[in-house]
Amino acid sequence: MKNITRLKLWLAVAAIFVTGCATGALLDSAYRLRVDAAREGGRGGGRRHHEQMFEKMRRDLDLDERQSGEVRRILDETRNEYRSLRSEARPRFDAIRQSARTRIRALLSPEQQKRFDARVAEKDARRDGEEK
């Protein structure tokens, strides 16, 4: 009886260990995909993401050469339109963000303002890095 309990305990520990390893591997993969996407052109995933999307569509729909060319052209045009829209809207987003920061800063003590400013600078640097 004691050996069966001990065996169950070891099996539970092993199961927890394996589950932890699998979870870690999945999270690592997700993190690496996100980092790769950010390096390739911002939050949307960049050129490789778009190419993968196109290839999946081409396979799923069994597109011929003519259709593939037209779909690729449409996707490229659409991506350029999204970029243009983002460029047009960015100043409005920046103004709203700055207004919120100014209002929050007014509520803080001088020490809190320093910490807030440091966090804002970190976040801005991260965002600027993602946009390049």
C-alpha positions as MATLAB code, in Angstrom:
seq = 'MKNITRLKLWLAVAAIFVTGCATGALLDSAYRLRVDAAREGGRGGGRRHHEQMFEKMRRDLDLDERQSGEVRRILDETRNEYRSLRSEARPRFDAIRQSARTRIRALLSPEQQKRFDARVAEKDARRDGEEK';
ca = [
       0.000    0.000    0.000;
       2.812    2.372    0.913;
       4.576    1.646   -2.397;
       1.408    2.412   -4.383;
       1.037    5.772   -2.622;
       4.684    6.540   -3.246;
       4.297    5.570   -6.922;
       1.229    7.812   -7.287;
       3.140   10.681   -5.691;
       6.063   10.248   -8.099;
       3.695   10.016  -11.070;
       1.981   13.236   -9.966;
       5.346   14.999   -9.615;
       6.414   13.714  -13.055;
       3.123   14.859  -14.609;
       3.519   18.316  -13.084;
       7.106   18.484  -14.339;
       6.138   17.456  -17.880;
       3.233   19.924  -17.889;
       5.578   22.687  -16.738;
       8.096   21.849  -19.454;
       5.404   21.834  -22.140;
       3.980   25.131  -20.913;
       7.446   26.688  -20.871;
       8.165   25.503  -24.395;
       4.850   26.879  -25.692;
       5.372   30.238  -23.998;
       8.928   30.408  -25.341;
       7.656   29.735  -28.872;
       4.955   32.366  -28.543;
       7.478   34.880  -27.228;
       9.941   34.162  -30.037;
       7.212   34.520  -32.669;
       6.216   37.875  -31.220;
       9.822   39.109  -31.073;
      10.466   37.965  -34.655;
       7.298   39.702  -35.811;
       8.293   42.939  -34.073;
      11.739   42.827  -35.672;
      10.237   42.361  -39.114;
       8.041   45.376  -39.191;
       5.961   46.259  -36.229;
       3.093   44.709  -34.376;
       1.409   43.142  -37.376;
       4.200   40.694  -38.027;
       6.048   42.086  -41.007;
       6.817   40.694  -44.422;
       7.201   37.066  -43.347;
       3.785   37.115  -41.655;
       2.161   38.441  -44.819;
       3.964   35.864  -46.948;
       2.775   33.055  -44.676;
      -0.772   34.418  -44.833;
      -0.618   34.530  -48.627;
       0.816   30.995  -48.895;
      -1.905   29.613  -46.630;
      -4.598   31.313  -48.713;
      -3.005   30.087  -51.929;
      -2.966   26.485  -50.681;
      -6.393   26.541  -49.018;
      -8.078   28.010  -52.090;
      -5.898   26.152  -54.596;
      -5.199   29.354  -56.532;
      -3.738   29.160  -60.017;
      -0.819   31.396  -61.118;
      -3.043   34.224  -62.379;
      -5.173   34.227  -59.227;
      -2.070   34.073  -57.030;
      -0.625   37.138  -58.731;
      -3.847   39.111  -58.391;
      -4.359   38.104  -54.735;
      -0.755   39.070  -53.925;
      -1.273   42.459  -55.634;
      -4.502   43.059  -53.680;
      -2.853   42.120  -50.377;
       0.118   44.410  -51.086;
      -2.195   47.312  -51.945;
      -4.231   46.686  -48.802;
      -1.099   46.593  -46.627;
      -0.009   49.934  -48.117;
      -3.447   51.417  -47.440;
      -3.234   50.268  -43.796;
       0.207   51.855  -43.485;
      -1.113   55.097  -44.897;
      -4.080   55.083  -42.537;
      -1.781   54.407  -39.571;
       0.398   57.359  -40.604;
      -2.636   59.644  -40.854;
      -4.076   58.549  -37.510;
      -0.796   58.505  -35.556;
      -0.813   62.228  -34.664;
      -4.304   61.900  -33.164;
      -3.280   58.859  -31.121;
      -0.144   60.670  -29.970;
      -2.153   63.728  -28.897;
      -4.591   61.608  -26.889;
      -1.719   59.686  -25.286;
       0.089   62.923  -24.375;
      -3.077   64.459  -22.921;
      -3.629   61.420  -20.700;
      -0.016   61.521  -19.533;
      -0.259   65.207  -18.685;
      -3.446   64.649  -16.695;
      -1.969   61.684  -14.806;
       1.272   63.547  -14.091;
      -0.714   66.418  -12.532;
      -2.057   63.978   -9.922;
       1.365   62.704   -8.849;
       3.905   63.859   -6.318;
       7.337   64.942   -7.631;
       8.807   61.507   -6.710;
       5.939   59.695   -8.431;
       6.352   61.937  -11.479;
       9.993   60.854  -11.813;
       9.016   57.177  -11.732;
       6.107   57.822  -14.113;
       8.386   59.678  -16.547;
      10.872   56.787  -16.476;
       8.119   54.256  -17.267;
       6.798   56.463  -20.073;
      10.303   56.797  -21.547;
      10.758   52.996  -21.460;
       7.399   52.419  -23.118;
       8.099   55.033  -25.807;
      11.510   53.509  -26.544;
       9.942   50.047  -26.876;
       7.203   51.366  -29.177;
       9.696   53.304  -31.304;
      11.797   50.152  -31.637;
       8.778   48.144  -32.775;
       7.793   50.707  -35.391;
      11.182   50.665  -37.142;
];
